[in-house]
Amino acid sequence: MLWKHLSGNIALLSTMAKFLGINRLGRLFQAIREAGGLKQAYLKLYRNDDLKTGTLVGIDKYGNRYFENPYYFYGRNRWVEFAPHVNMNYDGSQIPAEWFGWMHYKTDLPPIRDGCRPKYKWIADHSENLSGTKEAYMPYTTTPPKVEAWNPNKSSKKE
């Protein structure tokens, strides 16, 4: 009899905790703990715009860390934390092809657990998209431009 009374009170307290949002406060403390403290949690939040908890699925050869947590919505339950050396200059092209497939649900097996992936000598190593950087590809041309840019210092009078 006492057990039924206690279990009813525990269920009521659990319902009240969910209603007041105390369970979410517990998840916040868990996220701070998993990030490595308050300072590291703040830095992760600043860098990733999100503070999530999840299981580490794998690390690629560039240092990117891949996580998964089925608690989150489908499409938001897999994420990447980019390597620290890229700082704030990260984008989606820094994810290698094998991890791209896992991130976009083309496969449920991450590359570290999938032994059926072919590895040929002729496959080129992954490189990120360098558009908009100093290392961006600029084709060489020998033809003069058809339209010349306006130069304000040049006199426009024809004599």
C-alpha positions as CSV (number, residue, x, y, z in Angstrom):
1,M,0.0,0.0,0.0
2,L,2.8,2.4,0.9
3,W,4.5,1.6,-2.5
4,K,1.4,2.6,-4.5
5,H,1.2,5.8,-2.5
6,L,4.9,6.6,-3.1
7,S,4.8,5.7,-6.8
8,G,1.8,7.9,-7.3
9,N,3.6,10.8,-5.7
10,I,6.7,10.1,-7.8
11,A,4.6,10.1,-11.0
12,L,3.0,13.4,-9.9
13,L,6.4,15.0,-9.2
14,S,7.7,13.7,-12.6
15,T,4.7,15.3,-14.4
16,M,5.2,18.6,-12.5
17,A,9.0,18.6,-13.4
18,K,8.1,18.2,-17.1
19,F,5.5,20.9,-16.8
20,L,7.9,23.3,-15.2
21,G,10.7,22.5,-17.5
22,I,13.1,21.1,-14.9
23,N,13.9,18.1,-17.0
24,R,15.2,20.5,-19.7
25,L,17.3,22.2,-17.0
26,G,18.8,18.8,-16.3
27,R,19.6,18.4,-20.1
28,L,21.3,21.8,-20.0
29,F,23.6,20.7,-17.1
30,Q,24.3,17.5,-18.9
31,A,25.3,19.4,-22.1
32,I,27.6,21.7,-20.0
33,R,29.2,18.6,-18.3
34,E,29.7,16.8,-21.6
35,A,31.2,20.0,-23.2
36,G,33.9,20.1,-20.5
37,G,32.7,22.9,-18.3
38,L,31.0,26.2,-18.6
39,K,33.8,27.9,-20.6
40,Q,34.0,25.1,-23.1
41,A,30.2,25.0,-23.4
42,Y,30.2,28.7,-24.1
43,L,32.9,28.3,-26.8
44,K,31.1,25.4,-28.4
45,L,27.8,27.4,-28.4
46,Y,29.6,30.4,-29.9
47,R,31.3,28.3,-32.6
48,N,28.5,25.9,-33.5
49,D,25.4,28.0,-32.7
50,D,24.1,25.0,-30.9
51,L,24.8,23.0,-27.7
52,K,23.9,19.4,-28.2
53,T,24.7,16.1,-26.4
54,G,25.2,12.9,-28.3
55,T,27.3,9.9,-28.8
56,L,30.5,10.2,-30.8
57,V,30.2,8.1,-33.9
58,G,33.6,8.8,-35.4
59,I,36.4,11.1,-36.3
60,D,37.6,11.6,-39.9
61,K,41.3,12.1,-40.9
62,Y,40.8,15.9,-40.9
63,G,39.8,16.0,-37.2
64,N,36.1,16.5,-37.7
65,R,34.0,14.8,-35.0
66,Y,30.6,13.2,-36.0
67,F,27.8,12.8,-33.4
68,E,24.4,11.2,-33.3
69,N,21.5,11.5,-30.8
70,P,18.1,9.9,-31.7
71,Y,16.4,12.1,-29.1
72,Y,16.5,15.0,-31.6
73,F,14.3,15.2,-34.7
74,Y,15.2,13.3,-37.8
75,G,17.4,15.5,-39.9
76,R,18.8,17.2,-36.8
77,N,20.0,14.1,-35.0
78,R,23.3,13.8,-36.8
79,W,25.8,16.6,-36.7
80,V,29.5,17.4,-37.1
81,E,31.8,19.5,-35.0
82,F,34.6,20.7,-37.3
83,A,38.3,20.4,-36.3
84,P,39.5,23.2,-34.0
85,H,42.3,24.3,-36.5
86,V,39.7,25.7,-38.9
87,N,38.3,27.9,-36.1
88,M,35.3,29.8,-37.5
89,N,36.2,29.3,-41.2
90,Y,34.2,26.1,-41.7
91,D,31.7,25.0,-44.3
92,G,30.0,21.9,-45.6
93,S,32.6,21.2,-48.2
94,Q,35.1,20.2,-45.5
95,I,33.1,17.0,-44.9
96,P,34.6,14.1,-46.9
97,A,32.4,12.1,-49.2
98,E,32.2,9.0,-47.1
99,W,30.9,11.0,-44.1
100,F,28.7,13.2,-46.3
101,G,26.7,10.0,-47.1
102,W,26.2,9.2,-43.5
103,M,25.3,12.8,-42.5
104,H,22.6,12.9,-45.2
105,Y,21.1,9.5,-44.3
106,K,22.2,7.7,-47.5
107,T,23.5,5.0,-45.2
108,D,23.1,4.2,-41.6
109,L,26.6,2.7,-41.3
110,P,29.3,5.3,-40.7
111,P,32.5,4.8,-42.7
112,I,34.4,3.4,-39.8
113,R,32.0,0.5,-39.5
114,D,31.3,-0.1,-43.2
115,G,33.9,-2.6,-44.5
116,C,32.2,-2.8,-48.0
117,R,33.4,0.6,-49.3
118,P,35.8,0.3,-52.2
119,K,39.2,1.9,-51.7
120,Y,40.9,2.3,-55.0
121,K,44.4,3.8,-55.6
122,W,43.0,6.1,-58.3
123,I,40.5,7.8,-56.0
124,A,41.6,11.4,-55.3
125,D,41.9,12.6,-51.8
126,H,39.1,15.0,-50.5
127,S,39.7,18.7,-50.9
128,E,37.4,21.4,-49.7
129,N,35.9,24.1,-51.9
130,L,38.3,27.0,-52.0
131,S,36.0,29.5,-53.7
132,G,36.1,32.9,-52.1
133,T,39.6,32.4,-50.6
134,K,43.1,33.3,-51.7
135,E,43.7,29.8,-52.9
136,A,40.7,29.8,-55.3
137,Y,41.3,28.7,-58.8
138,M,41.6,31.5,-61.3
139,P,41.9,30.5,-65.0
140,Y,44.7,32.0,-67.0
141,T,43.6,33.8,-70.2
142,T,45.6,35.5,-73.0
143,T,42.6,37.2,-74.7
144,P,42.1,40.9,-74.0
145,P,38.8,41.8,-72.3
146,K,36.0,43.1,-74.6
147,V,35.0,45.6,-72.1
148,E,37.5,47.6,-70.1
149,A,36.9,48.7,-66.6
150,W,36.3,52.4,-66.0
151,N,39.3,54.3,-64.6
152,P,38.4,57.5,-62.9
153,N,41.9,58.9,-63.1
154,K,42.0,58.5,-66.8
155,S,40.9,61.5,-68.9
156,S,37.7,60.9,-70.9
157,K,38.4,63.6,-73.5
158,K,39.4,62.4,-77.0
159,E,41.5,64.9,-79.0
